[in-house]
């Protein structure tokens, strides 16, 4: 019994033993559910939701849902009327006041027409739902924003600017050095003029000017290409 219980405990958790010179350390790793808040970034989930479920698509799905509910309620009411009509027909036939052939033919024709119209409406709505996603989109031209040559800065120049700023600690400067050398940025990287200025101009006006330069510069280049 003791051996079986120990085997079950080993199945439930993973134990790793790491031996050192003087003592040993036992690391126990418990199996648990993954933390999706740490493994999945919510901004990418929101971006995918916005690309697939825009307002028009949600409106279409809501209309489709109400259409299905209306058709279901209508068909359920028709079935109740069919049962009542069938009961009344049996009473009339038993009394000899109505013939069964004409009444059942009319009832079958009404049911066939109702079912056909419901099917046609449903598939027509599905076609209209998917029609907007099949429109071709053509890329005529594209343009990228290219700043002025005066805004270029090398990696060494960025490191010197960081050291001469005086607002960073030594650990922060070393971290920025490692980031600059390992990030893949070359000596023709551009920085905004507000950052490279001495002293730096860190204000909302400079941030707005940077955003306007990027957006309007790219649009002006694109309009110049396409006419």
C-alpha positions as CSV (number, residue, x, y, z in Angstrom):
1,X,0.0,0.0,0.0
2,X,2.8,2.4,0.8
3,X,4.5,1.8,-2.5
4,X,1.3,2.3,-4.5
5,X,0.5,5.6,-2.6
6,X,4.0,6.9,-3.3
7,X,3.6,6.1,-7.0
8,X,0.4,8.0,-7.1
9,X,2.0,11.0,-5.4
10,X,4.8,10.9,-8.0
11,X,2.2,11.0,-10.7
12,X,0.6,14.0,-9.2
13,X,3.7,16.1,-8.9
14,X,7.1,16.3,-10.5
15,X,10.1,16.3,-8.2
16,X,13.6,17.3,-9.3
17,X,16.6,16.9,-7.1
18,X,19.6,19.1,-7.6
19,X,22.7,18.1,-5.6
20,X,25.2,20.6,-4.4
21,X,28.5,20.1,-2.5
22,X,27.1,20.5,1.0
23,X,23.4,19.9,0.8
24,X,20.7,19.1,-1.6
25,X,17.7,21.1,-2.8
26,X,14.4,19.6,-3.7
27,X,12.3,21.5,-6.2
28,X,8.6,20.6,-6.4
29,X,6.7,21.7,-9.4
30,X,2.9,21.4,-9.0
31,X,0.8,20.9,-12.1
32,X,-1.8,23.7,-12.4
33,X,-3.7,25.5,-15.1
34,X,-1.8,28.0,-17.2
35,X,-2.1,31.7,-16.4
36,X,-3.6,33.1,-19.6
37,X,-3.2,36.6,-18.4
38,X,0.6,36.1,-18.4
39,X,0.9,34.0,-21.5
40,X,-1.6,35.8,-23.8
41,X,-1.5,39.6,-24.2
42,X,-5.0,41.0,-24.1
43,X,-4.2,43.7,-26.6
44,X,-3.7,41.0,-29.3
45,X,-7.0,39.4,-28.3
46,X,-8.7,42.8,-28.6
47,X,-7.1,43.4,-32.0
48,X,-8.3,40.0,-33.3
49,X,-11.8,40.7,-31.9
50,X,-11.9,44.1,-33.6
51,X,-10.8,42.6,-37.0
52,X,-13.3,39.8,-36.9
53,X,-16.3,41.3,-35.1
54,X,-16.9,44.8,-36.2
55,X,-20.2,46.7,-35.7
56,X,-21.6,45.7,-39.1
57,X,-20.8,42.0,-38.5
58,X,-22.4,42.1,-35.1
59,X,-25.5,43.8,-36.5
60,X,-25.8,41.1,-39.1
61,X,-25.5,38.3,-36.5
62,X,-28.2,40.1,-34.3
63,X,-30.5,40.4,-37.3
64,X,-29.9,36.7,-38.1
65,X,-30.7,35.7,-34.5
66,X,-33.9,37.6,-34.5
67,X,-34.9,36.1,-37.9
68,X,-34.3,32.6,-36.6
69,X,-36.3,33.3,-33.5
70,X,-39.2,34.8,-35.5
71,X,-39.2,31.8,-37.9
72,X,-39.1,29.4,-35.0
73,X,-42.0,31.1,-33.3
74,X,-44.0,31.3,-36.5
75,X,-43.5,27.7,-37.3
76,X,-44.4,26.7,-33.8
77,X,-47.6,28.7,-34.1
78,X,-48.4,27.1,-37.5
79,X,-47.9,23.6,-36.0
80,X,-50.5,24.5,-33.2
81,X,-52.9,25.8,-35.9
82,X,-52.3,22.6,-37.9
83,X,-53.2,20.4,-34.9
84,X,-56.4,22.5,-34.3
85,X,-57.3,22.5,-37.9
86,X,-56.8,18.7,-38.1
87,X,-59.1,18.3,-35.0
88,X,-61.8,20.5,-36.6
89,X,-61.5,18.6,-39.9
90,X,-62.0,15.3,-38.2
91,X,-65.1,16.6,-36.5
92,X,-66.5,18.0,-39.8
93,X,-65.6,14.8,-41.7
94,X,-67.3,12.7,-39.0
95,X,-70.4,14.8,-39.4
96,X,-70.2,14.6,-43.2
97,X,-70.0,18.3,-43.7
98,X,-66.6,18.4,-45.5
99,X,-64.6,16.2,-47.7
100,X,-61.0,15.3,-46.7
101,X,-59.3,15.6,-50.1
102,X,-59.7,19.3,-50.7
103,X,-59.0,20.3,-47.1
104,X,-55.8,18.3,-46.8
105,X,-54.6,19.6,-50.2
106,X,-55.0,23.2,-49.1
107,X,-53.2,22.5,-45.8
108,X,-50.3,20.8,-47.5
109,X,-50.0,23.6,-50.0
110,X,-49.9,26.2,-47.2
111,X,-47.2,24.3,-45.3
112,X,-45.1,23.8,-48.4
113,X,-45.3,27.5,-49.3
114,X,-44.4,28.5,-45.7
115,X,-41.5,26.2,-45.5
116,X,-40.2,27.2,-48.9
117,X,-40.4,30.9,-48.1
118,X,-38.6,30.3,-44.8
119,X,-35.7,28.4,-46.5
120,X,-35.4,30.9,-49.2
121,X,-35.3,33.8,-46.7
122,X,-32.7,32.0,-44.6
123,X,-30.3,31.3,-47.4
124,X,-30.8,34.8,-48.9
125,X,-29.8,36.3,-45.6
126,X,-26.7,34.0,-45.4
127,X,-25.7,35.2,-48.9
128,X,-26.1,38.8,-47.9
129,X,-24.1,38.1,-44.7
130,X,-21.1,36.7,-46.6
131,X,-21.3,39.0,-49.6
132,X,-19.4,41.8,-47.9
133,X,-16.3,39.6,-47.1
134,X,-15.7,38.6,-50.7
135,X,-15.1,42.1,-52.2
136,X,-11.6,42.3,-53.7
137,X,-9.2,44.9,-52.3
138,X,-6.3,46.1,-54.5
139,X,-3.1,47.7,-53.2
140,X,-2.5,50.6,-55.6
141,X,0.7,52.0,-53.9
142,X,2.2,52.5,-50.5
143,X,4.5,55.0,-48.9
144,X,6.6,55.1,-45.8
145,X,7.6,58.1,-43.8
146,X,11.3,59.0,-44.0
147,X,12.5,61.7,-41.6
148,X,15.1,64.3,-42.3
149,X,18.8,63.4,-42.4
150,X,19.4,65.7,-39.4
151,X,17.5,63.4,-37.2
152,X,19.8,60.4,-37.8
153,X,21.8,59.2,-34.8
154,X,24.3,56.4,-34.4
155,X,24.4,53.8,-31.6
156,X,27.5,55.5,-30.0
157,X,25.8,58.8,-30.3
158,X,22.7,57.5,-28.5
159,X,24.9,56.0,-25.7
160,X,26.8,59.3,-25.3
161,X,23.6,61.3,-25.2
162,X,22.2,59.0,-22.5
163,X,25.4,59.3,-20.4
164,X,25.5,63.1,-20.8
165,X,21.8,63.5,-19.9
166,X,22.4,63.1,-16.2
167,X,18.9,61.8,-15.5
168,X,19.8,58.0,-15.6
169,X,21.5,55.8,-13.1
170,X,24.5,53.7,-14.0
171,X,22.5,50.5,-14.1
172,X,20.0,52.1,-16.5
173,X,22.8,53.3,-18.8
174,X,24.3,49.8,-18.9
175,X,20.9,48.4,-19.7
176,X,20.4,50.9,-22.5
177,X,23.8,50.0,-23.9
178,X,22.9,46.3,-24.0
179,X,19.6,47.1,-25.7
180,X,21.2,49.3,-28.3
181,X,23.8,46.8,-29.3
182,X,21.4,43.8,-29.3
183,X,18.3,45.3,-30.8
184,X,19.6,45.3,-34.4
185,X,19.4,49.1,-34.8
186,X,22.1,50.6,-37.0
187,X,23.9,53.9,-37.2
188,X,21.1,55.4,-39.4
189,X,18.3,55.2,-36.9
190,X,16.1,58.3,-36.6
191,X,15.1,60.0,-33.4
192,X,12.7,62.9,-32.9
193,X,14.3,66.3,-32.6
194,X,12.8,66.9,-29.2
195,X,14.8,64.0,-27.8
196,X,18.1,64.8,-29.4
197,X,17.9,68.5,-28.4
198,X,20.1,69.8,-25.6
199,X,18.4,69.9,-23.2
200,X,15.6,67.5,-24.4
201,X,12.3,69.1,-25.2
202,X,9.8,66.7,-23.6
203,X,6.4,68.3,-23.9
204,X,3.0,67.6,-25.4
205,X,3.8,70.0,-28.2
206,X,6.8,68.0,-29.3
207,X,4.8,64.8,-29.1
208,X,2.1,66.2,-31.3
209,X,4.6,67.6,-33.8
210,X,6.2,64.1,-34.0
211,X,2.9,62.4,-34.7
212,X,1.9,65.0,-37.3
213,X,5.2,64.7,-39.1
214,X,4.9,60.9,-39.3
215,X,1.2,60.8,-40.3
216,X,1.1,63.7,-42.7
217,X,4.6,62.9,-44.1
218,X,3.5,59.4,-45.1
219,X,0.2,60.7,-46.6
220,X,2.0,63.4,-48.6
221,X,4.4,60.8,-50.0
222,X,1.5,58.5,-50.9
223,X,-0.5,61.3,-52.6
224,X,2.5,62.4,-54.5
225,X,2.9,58.8,-55.9
226,X,-0.7,58.2,-56.7
227,X,-1.6,61.7,-57.9
